[in-house]
Amino acid sequence: MKTNEIREMSSQDLEKKLKELKQELFNLRFQHAINQLDNPHKIADVKKDIARVKTILNEKNA
């Protein structure tokens, strides 16, 4: 996700997106644990997206 796309979202949309990303991260970690994950770099990408969403959410709430 691009930062510009995230900034255009409302706070409610950001919280919804954050939940989706956390669920996706859980699923990726689970797949990695049972050796079914094709691209382990996807985990790092999702973590970075979570950080971006949290940062912008904090900016909007401040």
Predicted model as a PDB file, atoms N, CA, C, CB and O in Angstrom, pLDDT in the B-factor column:
MODEL        1                                                                  
ATOM      1  N   MET A   1       0.836  -1.183   0.000  1.00 74.00           N  
ATOM      2  CA  MET A   1       0.000   0.000   0.000  1.00 74.00           C  
ATOM      3  C   MET A   1       0.883   1.250   0.000  1.00 74.00           C  
ATOM      4  CB  MET A   1      -0.952  -0.004   1.218  1.00 74.00           C  
ATOM      5  O   MET A   1       1.951   1.289   0.611  1.00 74.00           O  
ATOM      6  N   LYS A   2       0.408   2.237  -0.689  1.00 86.00           N  
ATOM      7  CA  LYS A   2       1.097   3.517  -0.726  1.00 86.00           C  
ATOM      8  C   LYS A   2       0.606   4.402   0.419  1.00 86.00           C  
ATOM      9  CB  LYS A   2       0.880   4.215  -2.087  1.00 86.00           C  
ATOM     10  O   LYS A   2      -0.542   4.294   0.849  1.00 86.00           O  
ATOM     11  N   THR A   3       1.468   5.259   0.897  1.00 89.00           N  
ATOM     12  CA  THR A   3       1.116   6.160   1.988  1.00 89.00           C  
ATOM     13  C   THR A   3      -0.004   7.103   1.574  1.00 89.00           C  
ATOM     14  CB  THR A   3       2.339   6.960   2.437  1.00 89.00           C  
ATOM     15  O   THR A   3      -0.886   7.415   2.374  1.00 89.00           O  
ATOM     16  N   ASN A   4       0.028   7.554   0.328  1.00 91.00           N  
ATOM     17  CA  ASN A   4      -1.018   8.474  -0.147  1.00 91.00           C  
ATOM     18  C   ASN A   4      -2.395   7.811  -0.111  1.00 91.00           C  
ATOM     19  CB  ASN A   4      -0.703   8.953  -1.579  1.00 91.00           C  
ATOM     20  O   ASN A   4      -3.388   8.458   0.223  1.00 91.00           O  
ATOM     21  N   GLU A   5      -2.457   6.536  -0.450  1.00 92.00           N  
ATOM     22  CA  GLU A   5      -3.732   5.813  -0.414  1.00 92.00           C  
ATOM     23  C   GLU A   5      -4.249   5.724   1.015  1.00 92.00           C  
ATOM     24  CB  GLU A   5      -3.577   4.399  -1.014  1.00 92.00           C  
ATOM     25  O   GLU A   5      -5.449   5.851   1.258  1.00 92.00           O  
ATOM     26  N   ILE A   6      -3.340   5.506   1.957  1.00 92.00           N  
ATOM     27  CA  ILE A   6      -3.738   5.357   3.354  1.00 92.00           C  
ATOM     28  C   ILE A   6      -4.227   6.686   3.908  1.00 92.00           C  
ATOM     29  CB  ILE A   6      -2.569   4.823   4.198  1.00 92.00           C  
ATOM     30  O   ILE A   6      -5.208   6.723   4.651  1.00 92.00           O  
ATOM     31  N   ARG A   7      -3.558   7.776   3.557  1.00 92.00           N  
ATOM     32  CA  ARG A   7      -3.930   9.096   4.070  1.00 92.00           C  
ATOM     33  C   ARG A   7      -5.321   9.519   3.610  1.00 92.00           C  
ATOM     34  CB  ARG A   7      -2.908  10.133   3.633  1.00 92.00           C  
ATOM     35  O   ARG A   7      -5.985  10.292   4.300  1.00 92.00           O  
ATOM     36  N   GLU A   8      -5.769   9.035   2.474  1.00 93.00           N  
ATOM     37  CA  GLU A   8      -7.082   9.395   1.950  1.00 93.00           C  
ATOM     38  C   GLU A   8      -8.221   8.661   2.653  1.00 93.00           C  
ATOM     39  CB  GLU A   8      -7.136   9.111   0.470  1.00 93.00           C  
ATOM     40  O   GLU A   8      -9.383   9.044   2.519  1.00 93.00           O  
ATOM     41  N   MET A   9      -7.893   7.612   3.400  1.00 92.00           N  
ATOM     42  CA  MET A   9      -8.921   6.820   4.068  1.00 92.00           C  
ATOM     43  C   MET A   9      -9.368   7.496   5.365  1.00 92.00           C  
ATOM     44  CB  MET A   9      -8.400   5.401   4.358  1.00 92.00           C  
ATOM     45  O   MET A   9      -8.603   8.234   5.985  1.00 92.00           O  
ATOM     46  N   SER A  10     -10.608   7.238   5.767  1.00 93.00           N  
ATOM     47  CA  SER A  10     -11.113   7.779   7.026  1.00 93.00           C  
ATOM     48  C   SER A  10     -10.601   6.934   8.191  1.00 93.00           C  
ATOM     49  CB  SER A  10     -12.665   7.824   7.023  1.00 93.00           C  
ATOM     50  O   SER A  10     -10.052   5.852   7.985  1.00 93.00           O  
ATOM     51  N   SER A  11     -10.779   7.424   9.395  1.00 92.00           N  
ATOM     52  CA  SER A  11     -10.299   6.704  10.581  1.00 92.00           C  
ATOM     53  C   SER A  11     -10.976   5.342  10.722  1.00 92.00           C  
ATOM     54  CB  SER A  11     -10.543   7.539  11.843  1.00 92.00           C  
ATOM     55  O   SER A  11     -10.337   4.361  11.101  1.00 92.00           O  
ATOM     56  N   GLN A  12     -12.261   5.287  10.418  1.00 95.00           N  
ATOM     57  CA  GLN A  12     -12.980   4.008  10.508  1.00 95.00           C  
ATOM     58  C   GLN A  12     -12.455   3.020   9.481  1.00 95.00           C  
ATOM     59  CB  GLN A  12     -14.491   4.218  10.310  1.00 95.00           C  
ATOM     60  O   GLN A  12     -12.297   1.835   9.774  1.00 95.00           O  
ATOM     61  N   ASP A  13     -12.185   3.509   8.277  1.00 95.00           N  
ATOM     62  CA  ASP A  13     -11.633   2.641   7.243  1.00 95.00           C  
ATOM     63  C   ASP A  13     -10.242   2.153   7.625  1.00 95.00           C  
ATOM     64  CB  ASP A  13     -11.584   3.374   5.903  1.00 95.00           C  
ATOM     65  O   ASP A  13      -9.880   1.008   7.355  1.00 95.00           O  
ATOM     66  N   LEU A  14      -9.465   3.033   8.258  1.00 96.00           N  
ATOM     67  CA  LEU A  14      -8.122   2.651   8.680  1.00 96.00           C  
ATOM     68  C   LEU A  14      -8.158   1.562   9.746  1.00 96.00           C  
ATOM     69  CB  LEU A  14      -7.371   3.866   9.204  1.00 96.00           C  
ATOM     70  O   LEU A  14      -7.357   0.627   9.713  1.00 96.00           O  
ATOM     71  N   GLU A  15      -9.082   1.683  10.684  1.00 96.00           N  
ATOM     72  CA  GLU A  15      -9.199   0.661  11.728  1.00 96.00           C  
ATOM     73  C   GLU A  15      -9.643  -0.676  11.134  1.00 96.00           C  
ATOM     74  CB  GLU A  15     -10.192   1.113  12.817  1.00 96.00           C  
ATOM     75  O   GLU A  15      -9.179  -1.735  11.554  1.00 96.00           O  
ATOM     76  N   LYS A  16     -10.537  -0.617  10.162  1.00 97.00           N  
ATOM     77  CA  LYS A  16     -10.975  -1.831   9.486  1.00 97.00           C  
ATOM     78  C   LYS A  16      -9.816  -2.467   8.720  1.00 97.00           C  
ATOM     79  CB  LYS A  16     -12.142  -1.525   8.534  1.00 97.00           C  
ATOM     80  O   LYS A  16      -9.636  -3.685   8.753  1.00 97.00           O  
ATOM     81  N   LYS A  17      -9.039  -1.644   8.036  1.00 96.00           N  
ATOM     82  CA  LYS A  17      -7.886  -2.114   7.278  1.00 96.00           C  
ATOM     83  C   LYS A  17      -6.838  -2.719   8.212  1.00 96.00           C  
ATOM     84  CB  LYS A  17      -7.274  -0.962   6.461  1.00 96.00           C  
ATOM     85  O   LYS A  17      -6.196  -3.712   7.871  1.00 96.00           O  
ATOM     86  N   LEU A  18      -6.669  -2.121   9.382  1.00 97.00           N  
ATOM     87  CA  LEU A  18      -5.712  -2.623  10.364  1.00 97.00           C  
ATOM     88  C   LEU A  18      -6.106  -4.019  10.835  1.00 97.00           C  
ATOM     89  CB  LEU A  18      -5.617  -1.665  11.560  1.00 97.00           C  
ATOM     90  O   LEU A  18      -5.252  -4.893  10.979  1.00 97.00           O  
ATOM     91  N   LYS A  19      -7.382  -4.224  11.072  1.00 98.00           N  
ATOM     92  CA  LYS A  19      -7.859  -5.557  11.472  1.00 98.00           C  
ATOM     93  C   LYS A  19      -7.601  -6.578  10.367  1.00 98.00           C  
ATOM     94  CB  LYS A  19      -9.365  -5.517  11.813  1.00 98.00           C  
ATOM     95  O   LYS A  19      -7.165  -7.699  10.629  1.00 98.00           O  
ATOM     96  N   GLU A  20      -7.877  -6.171   9.129  1.00 97.00           N  
ATOM     97  CA  GLU A  20      -7.652  -7.075   7.997  1.00 97.00           C  
ATOM     98  C   GLU A  20      -6.176  -7.436   7.863  1.00 97.00           C  
ATOM     99  CB  GLU A  20      -8.156  -6.436   6.696  1.00 97.00           C  
ATOM    100  O   GLU A  20      -5.839  -8.593   7.613  1.00 97.00           O  
ATOM    101  N   LEU A  21      -5.304  -6.456   8.026  1.00 97.00           N  
ATOM    102  CA  LEU A  21      -3.869  -6.706   7.906  1.00 97.00           C  
ATOM    103  C   LEU A  21      -3.358  -7.604   9.026  1.00 97.00           C  
ATOM    104  CB  LEU A  21      -3.105  -5.390   7.908  1.00 97.00           C  
ATOM    105  O   LEU A  21      -2.506  -8.462   8.799  1.00 97.00           O  
ATOM    106  N   LYS A  22      -3.876  -7.407  10.231  1.00 98.00           N  
ATOM    107  CA  LYS A  22      -3.462  -8.272  11.344  1.00 98.00           C  
ATOM    108  C   LYS A  22      -3.913  -9.705  11.112  1.00 98.00           C  
ATOM    109  CB  LYS A  22      -4.029  -7.753  12.674  1.00 98.00           C  
ATOM    110  O   LYS A  22      -3.181 -10.646  11.419  1.00 98.00           O  
ATOM    111  N   GLN A  23      -5.111  -9.876  10.576  1.00 98.00           N  
ATOM    112  CA  GLN A  23      -5.601 -11.216  10.258  1.00 98.00           C  
ATOM    113  C   GLN A  23      -4.751 -11.845   9.165  1.00 98.00           C  
ATOM    114  CB  GLN A  23      -7.077 -11.167   9.826  1.00 98.00           C  
ATOM    115  O   GLN A  23      -4.433 -13.033   9.230  1.00 98.00           O  
ATOM    116  N   GLU A  24      -4.384 -11.064   8.168  1.00 97.00           N  
ATOM    117  CA  GLU A  24      -3.541 -11.563   7.086  1.00 97.00           C  
ATOM    118  C   GLU A  24      -2.166 -11.971   7.619  1.00 97.00           C  
ATOM    119  CB  GLU A  24      -3.394 -10.498   5.983  1.00 97.00           C  
ATOM    120  O   GLU A  24      -1.617 -12.995   7.210  1.00 97.00           O  
ATOM    121  N   LEU A  25      -1.616 -11.172   8.527  1.00 97.00           N  
ATOM    122  CA  LEU A  25      -0.320 -11.500   9.122  1.00 97.00           C  
ATOM    123  C   LEU A  25      -0.403 -12.803   9.906  1.00 97.00           C  
ATOM    124  CB  LEU A  25       0.159 -10.361  10.036  1.00 97.00           C  
ATOM    125  O   LEU A  25       0.504 -13.631   9.833  1.00 97.00           O  
ATOM    126  N   PHE A  26      -1.483 -12.989  10.655  1.00 97.00           N  
ATOM    127  CA  PHE A  26      -1.677 -14.235  11.388  1.00 97.00           C  
ATOM    128  C   PHE A  26      -1.703 -15.427  10.433  1.00 97.00           C  
ATOM    129  CB  PHE A  26      -2.976 -14.180  12.205  1.00 97.00           C  
ATOM    130  O   PHE A  26      -1.055 -16.446  10.674  1.00 97.00           O  
ATOM    131  N   ASN A  27      -2.459 -15.283   9.349  1.00 97.00           N  
ATOM    132  CA  ASN A  27      -2.556 -16.374   8.376  1.00 97.00           C  
ATOM    133  C   ASN A  27      -1.211 -16.667   7.719  1.00 97.00           C  
ATOM    134  CB  ASN A  27      -3.588 -16.035   7.308  1.00 97.00           C  
ATOM    135  O   ASN A  27      -0.866 -17.829   7.502  1.00 97.00           O  
ATOM    136  N   LEU A  28      -0.452 -15.621   7.404  1.00 97.00           N  
ATOM    137  CA  LEU A  28       0.861 -15.819   6.792  1.00 97.00           C  
ATOM    138  C   LEU A  28       1.816 -16.511   7.754  1.00 97.00           C  
ATOM    139  CB  LEU A  28       1.448 -14.481   6.345  1.00 97.00           C  
ATOM    140  O   LEU A  28       2.573 -17.394   7.350  1.00 97.00           O  
ATOM    141  N   ARG A  29       1.786 -16.117   9.016  1.00 96.00           N  
ATOM    142  CA  ARG A  29       2.651 -16.765  10.012  1.00 96.00           C  
ATOM    143  C   ARG A  29       2.273 -18.228  10.178  1.00 96.00           C  
ATOM    144  CB  ARG A  29       2.562 -16.039  11.367  1.00 96.00           C  
ATOM    145  O   ARG A  29       3.140 -19.090  10.324  1.00 96.00           O  
ATOM    146  N   PHE A  30       0.998 -18.497  10.156  1.00 96.00           N  
ATOM    147  CA  PHE A  30       0.534 -19.880  10.283  1.00 96.00           C  
ATOM    148  C   PHE A  30       1.000 -20.705   9.085  1.00 96.00           C  
ATOM    149  CB  PHE A  30      -1.008 -19.930  10.405  1.00 96.00           C  
ATOM    150  O   PHE A  30       1.492 -21.821   9.248  1.00 96.00           O  
ATOM    151  N   GLN A  31       0.844 -20.158   7.890  1.00 96.00           N  
ATOM    152  CA  GLN A  31       1.301 -20.864   6.690  1.00 96.00           C  
ATOM    153  C   GLN A  31       2.807 -21.081   6.723  1.00 96.00           C  
ATOM    154  CB  GLN A  31       0.912 -20.086   5.430  1.00 96.00           C  
ATOM    155  O   GLN A  31       3.300 -22.125   6.296  1.00 96.00           O  
ATOM    156  N   HIS A  32       3.533 -20.092   7.230  1.00 95.00           N  
ATOM    157  CA  HIS A  32       4.991 -20.216   7.316  1.00 95.00           C  
ATOM    158  C   HIS A  32       5.381 -21.327   8.299  1.00 95.00           C  
ATOM    159  CB  HIS A  32       5.624 -18.869   7.748  1.00 95.00           C  
ATOM    160  O   HIS A  32       6.349 -22.053   8.075  1.00 95.00           O  
ATOM    161  N   ALA A  33       4.628 -21.447   9.371  1.00 95.00           N  
ATOM    162  CA  ALA A  33       4.930 -22.458  10.387  1.00 95.00           C  
ATOM    163  C   ALA A  33       4.726 -23.872   9.855  1.00 95.00           C  
ATOM    164  CB  ALA A  33       4.060 -22.240  11.622  1.00 95.00           C  
ATOM    165  O   ALA A  33       5.430 -24.798  10.257  1.00 95.00           O  
ATOM    166  N   ILE A  34       3.773 -24.036   8.959  1.00 95.00           N  
ATOM    167  CA  ILE A  34       3.529 -25.380   8.422  1.00 95.00           C  
ATOM    168  C   ILE A  34       4.112 -25.553   7.023  1.00 95.00           C  
ATOM    169  CB  ILE A  34       2.034 -25.670   8.392  1.00 95.00           C  
ATOM    170  O   ILE A  34       3.736 -26.462   6.282  1.00 95.00           O  
ATOM    171  N   ASN A  35       5.047 -24.651   6.676  1.00 93.00           N  
ATOM    172  CA  ASN A  35       5.808 -24.718   5.421  1.00 93.00           C  
ATOM    173  C   ASN A  35       4.938 -24.715   4.170  1.00 93.00           C  
ATOM    174  CB  ASN A  35       6.660 -25.948   5.417  1.00 93.00           C  
ATOM    175  O   ASN A  35       5.217 -25.449   3.222  1.00 93.00           O  
ATOM    176  N   GLN A  36       3.900 -23.907   4.158  1.00 93.00           N  
ATOM    177  CA  GLN A  36       3.068 -23.775   2.964  1.00 93.00           C  
ATOM    178  C   GLN A  36       3.155 -22.378   2.353  1.00 93.00           C  
ATOM    179  CB  GLN A  36       1.624 -24.098   3.300  1.00 93.00           C  
ATOM    180  O   GLN A  36       2.444 -22.070   1.397  1.00 93.00           O  
ATOM    181  N   LEU A  37       4.029 -21.533   2.906  1.00 91.00           N  
ATOM    182  CA  LEU A  37       4.145 -20.169   2.421  1.00 91.00           C  
ATOM    183  C   LEU A  37       5.170 -20.113   1.297  1.00 91.00           C  
ATOM    184  CB  LEU A  37       4.534 -19.211   3.563  1.00 91.00           C  
ATOM    185  O   LEU A  37       6.328 -20.491   1.474  1.00 91.00           O  
ATOM    186  N   ASP A  38       4.721 -19.631   0.124  1.00 91.00           N  
ATOM    187  CA  ASP A  38       5.602 -19.560  -1.039  1.00 91.00           C  
ATOM    188  C   ASP A  38       6.586 -18.400  -0.944  1.00 91.00           C  
ATOM    189  CB  ASP A  38       4.779 -19.431  -2.307  1.00 91.00           C  
ATOM    190  O   ASP A  38       7.755 -18.544  -1.302  1.00 91.00           O  
ATOM    191  N   ASN A  39       6.122 -17.257  -0.464  1.00 92.00           N  
ATOM    192  CA  ASN A  39       6.951 -16.057  -0.429  1.00 92.00           C  
ATOM    193  C   ASN A  39       7.033 -15.520   1.008  1.00 92.00           C  
ATOM    194  CB  ASN A  39       6.384 -14.973  -1.387  1.00 92.00           C  
ATOM    195  O   ASN A  39       6.144 -14.782   1.432  1.00 92.00           O  
ATOM    196  N   PRO A  40       8.072 -15.872   1.756  1.00 92.00           N  
ATOM    197  CA  PRO A  40       8.171 -15.423   3.145  1.00 92.00           C  
ATOM    198  C   PRO A  40       8.387 -13.915   3.285  1.00 92.00           C  
ATOM    199  CB  PRO A  40       9.296 -16.150   3.826  1.00 92.00           C  
ATOM    200  O   PRO A  40       8.192 -13.371   4.373  1.00 92.00           O  
ATOM    201  N   HIS A  41       8.779 -13.237   2.225  1.00 96.00           N  
ATOM    202  CA  HIS A  41       8.950 -11.785   2.271  1.00 96.00           C  
ATOM    203  C   HIS A  41       7.610 -11.073   2.392  1.00 96.00           C  
ATOM    204  CB  HIS A  41       9.689 -11.297   1.028  1.00 96.00           C  
ATOM    205  O   HIS A  41       7.562  -9.897   2.753  1.00 96.00           O  
ATOM    206  N   LYS A  42       6.540 -11.765   2.099  1.00 96.00           N  
ATOM    207  CA  LYS A  42       5.198 -11.190   2.219  1.00 96.00           C  
ATOM    208  C   LYS A  42       4.906 -10.804   3.668  1.00 96.00           C  
ATOM    209  CB  LYS A  42       4.136 -12.184   1.707  1.00 96.00           C  
ATOM    210  O   LYS A  42       4.186  -9.837   3.920  1.00 96.00           O  
ATOM    211  N   ILE A  43       5.462 -11.558   4.625  1.00 97.00           N  
ATOM    212  CA  ILE A  43       5.260 -11.259   6.039  1.00 97.00           C  
ATOM    213  C   ILE A  43       5.820  -9.873   6.362  1.00 97.00           C  
ATOM    214  CB  ILE A  43       5.930 -12.337   6.928  1.00 97.00           C  
ATOM    215  O   ILE A  43       5.162  -9.083   7.039  1.00 97.00           O  
ATOM    216  N   ALA A  44       7.009  -9.578   5.890  1.00 97.00           N  
ATOM    217  CA  ALA A  44       7.625  -8.271   6.141  1.00 97.00           C  
ATOM    218  C   ALA A  44       6.817  -7.157   5.489  1.00 97.00           C  
ATOM    219  CB  ALA A  44       9.074  -8.246   5.621  1.00 97.00           C  
ATOM    220  O   ALA A  44       6.669  -6.080   6.067  1.00 97.00           O  
ATOM    221  N   ASP A  45       6.297  -7.400   4.303  1.00 96.00           N  
ATOM    222  CA  ASP A  45       5.490  -6.389   3.618  1.00 96.00           C  
ATOM    223  C   ASP A  45       4.222  -6.063   4.410  1.00 96.00           C  
ATOM    224  CB  ASP A  45       5.121  -6.872   2.207  1.00 96.00           C  
ATOM    225  O   ASP A  45       3.841  -4.898   4.530  1.00 96.00           O  
ATOM    226  N   VAL A  46       3.578  -7.087   4.944  1.00 97.00           N  
ATOM    227  CA  VAL A  46       2.351  -6.874   5.713  1.00 97.00           C  
ATOM    228  C   VAL A  46       2.677  -6.129   7.008  1.00 97.00           C  
ATOM    229  CB  VAL A  46       1.650  -8.228   6.023  1.00 97.00           C  
ATOM    230  O   VAL A  46       1.917  -5.256   7.425  1.00 97.00           O  
ATOM    231  N   LYS A  47       3.799  -6.466   7.647  1.00 97.00           N  
ATOM    232  CA  LYS A  47       4.199  -5.760   8.863  1.00 97.00           C  
ATOM    233  C   LYS A  47       4.420  -4.275   8.586  1.00 97.00           C  
ATOM    234  CB  LYS A  47       5.473  -6.383   9.447  1.00 97.00           C  
ATOM    235  O   LYS A  47       4.039  -3.425   9.392  1.00 97.00           O  
ATOM    236  N   LYS A  48       5.032  -3.968   7.454  1.00 97.00           N  
ATOM    237  CA  LYS A  48       5.270  -2.567   7.092  1.00 97.00           C  
ATOM    238  C   LYS A  48       3.955  -1.842   6.824  1.00 97.00           C  
ATOM    239  CB  LYS A  48       6.182  -2.477   5.855  1.00 97.00           C  
ATOM    240  O   LYS A  48       3.800  -0.676   7.187  1.00 97.00           O  
ATOM    241  N   ASP A  49       3.011  -2.531   6.191  1.00 97.00           N  
ATOM    242  CA  ASP A  49       1.699  -1.926   5.949  1.00 97.00           C  
ATOM    243  C   ASP A  49       0.987  -1.641   7.270  1.00 97.00           C  
ATOM    244  CB  ASP A  49       0.833  -2.848   5.063  1.00 97.00           C  
ATOM    245  O   ASP A  49       0.346  -0.601   7.423  1.00 97.00           O  
ATOM    246  N   ILE A  50       1.101  -2.569   8.226  1.00 97.00           N  
ATOM    247  CA  ILE A  50       0.494  -2.364   9.545  1.00 97.00           C  
ATOM    248  C   ILE A  50       1.106  -1.131  10.202  1.00 97.00           C  
ATOM    249  CB  ILE A  50       0.688  -3.618  10.449  1.00 97.00           C  
ATOM    250  O   ILE A  50       0.388  -0.310  10.773  1.00 97.00           O  
ATOM    251  N   ALA A  51       2.420  -1.000  10.124  1.00 97.00           N  
ATOM    252  CA  ALA A  51       3.089   0.153  10.719  1.00 97.00           C  
ATOM    253  C   ALA A  51       2.643   1.451  10.063  1.00 97.00           C  
ATOM    254  CB  ALA A  51       4.600   0.005  10.605  1.00 97.00           C  
ATOM    255  O   ALA A  51       2.438   2.454  10.746  1.00 97.00           O  
ATOM    256  N   ARG A  52       2.492   1.438   8.742  1.00 96.00           N  
ATOM    257  CA  ARG A  52       2.040   2.644   8.033  1.00 96.00           C  
ATOM    258  C   ARG A  52       0.632   3.047   8.484  1.00 96.00           C  
ATOM    259  CB  ARG A  52       2.061   2.411   6.503  1.00 96.00           C  
ATOM    260  O   ARG A  52       0.363   4.220   8.744  1.00 96.00           O  
ATOM    261  N   VAL A  53      -0.247   2.067   8.570  1.00 96.00           N  
ATOM    262  CA  VAL A  53      -1.628   2.360   8.969  1.00 96.00           C  
ATOM    263  C   VAL A  53      -1.656   2.889  10.398  1.00 96.00           C  
ATOM    264  CB  VAL A  53      -2.519   1.097   8.843  1.00 96.00           C  
ATOM    265  O   VAL A  53      -2.359   3.857  10.686  1.00 96.00           O  
ATOM    266  N   LYS A  54      -0.901   2.265  11.291  1.00 96.00           N  
ATOM    267  CA  LYS A  54      -0.884   2.724  12.686  1.00 96.00           C  
ATOM    268  C   LYS A  54      -0.328   4.143  12.788  1.00 96.00           C  
ATOM    269  CB  LYS A  54      -0.048   1.766  13.557  1.00 96.00           C  
ATOM    270  O   LYS A  54      -0.845   4.953  13.557  1.00 96.00           O  
ATOM    271  N   THR A  55       0.703   4.449  12.031  1.00 95.00           N  
ATOM    272  CA  THR A  55       1.309   5.773  12.073  1.00 95.00           C  
ATOM    273  C   THR A  55       0.313   6.833  11.618  1.00 95.00           C  
ATOM    274  CB  THR A  55       2.568   5.816  11.202  1.00 95.00           C  
ATOM    275  O   THR A  55       0.172   7.865  12.274  1.00 95.00           O  
ATOM    276  N   ILE A  56      -0.358   6.603  10.539  1.00 95.00           N  
ATOM    277  CA  ILE A  56      -1.303   7.588  10.011  1.00 95.00           C  
ATOM    278  C   ILE A  56      -2.535   7.679  10.913  1.00 95.00           C  
ATOM    279  CB  ILE A  56      -1.720   7.223   8.565  1.00 95.00           C  
ATOM    280  O   ILE A  56      -3.113   8.755  11.068  1.00 95.00           O  
ATOM    281  N   LEU A  57      -2.932   6.569  11.499  1.00 94.00           N  
ATOM    282  CA  LEU A  57      -4.051   6.582  12.445  1.00 94.00           C  
ATOM    283  C   LEU A  57      -3.698   7.446  13.660  1.00 94.00           C  
ATOM    284  CB  LEU A  57      -4.412   5.135  12.892  1.00 94.00           C  
ATOM    285  O   LEU A  57      -4.530   8.213  14.143  1.00 94.00           O  
ATOM    286  N   ASN A  58      -2.471   7.319  14.147  1.00 95.00           N  
ATOM    287  CA  ASN A  58      -2.027   8.161  15.271  1.00 95.00           C  
ATOM    288  C   ASN A  58      -1.951   9.629  14.873  1.00 95.00           C  
ATOM    289  CB  ASN A  58      -0.660   7.692  15.781  1.00 95.00           C  
ATOM    290  O   ASN A  58      -2.268  10.501  15.681  1.00 95.00           O  
ATOM    291  N   GLU A  59      -1.538   9.916  13.647  1.00 93.00           N  
ATOM    292  CA  GLU A  59      -1.490  11.300  13.181  1.00 93.00           C  
ATOM    293  C   GLU A  59      -2.882  11.914  13.137  1.00 93.00           C  
ATOM    294  CB  GLU A  59      -0.840  11.375  11.800  1.00 93.00           C  
ATOM    295  O   GLU A  59      -3.072  13.075  13.500  1.00 93.00           O  
ATOM    296  N   LYS A  60      -3.847  11.127  12.690  1.00 91.00           N  
ATOM    297  CA  LYS A  60      -5.212  11.650  12.571  1.00 91.00           C  
ATOM    298  C   LYS A  60      -5.843  11.845  13.941  1.00 91.00           C  
ATOM    299  CB  LYS A  60      -6.077  10.707  11.725  1.00 91.00           C  
ATOM    300  O   LYS A  60      -6.641  12.764  14.126  1.00 91.00           O  
ATOM    301  N   ASN A  61      -5.496  10.988  14.913  1.00 87.00           N  
ATOM    302  CA  ASN A  61      -6.080  11.085  16.244  1.00 87.00           C  
ATOM    303  C   ASN A  61      -5.414  12.147  17.105  1.00 87.00           C  
ATOM    304  CB  ASN A  61      -5.996   9.756  16.933  1.00 87.00           C  
ATOM    305  O   ASN A  61      -5.969  12.556  18.125  1.00 87.00           O  
ATOM    306  N   ALA A  62      -4.241  12.593  16.708  1.00 81.00           N  
ATOM    307  CA  ALA A  62      -3.517  13.592  17.520  1.00 81.00           C  
ATOM    308  C   ALA A  62      -4.010  14.998  17.281  1.00 81.00           C  
ATOM    309  CB  ALA A  62      -2.035  13.532  17.230  1.00 81.00           C  
ATOM    310  O   ALA A  62      -3.502  15.942  17.887  1.00 81.00           O  
TER     311      ALA A  62                                                      
ENDMDL                                                                          
END                                                                             
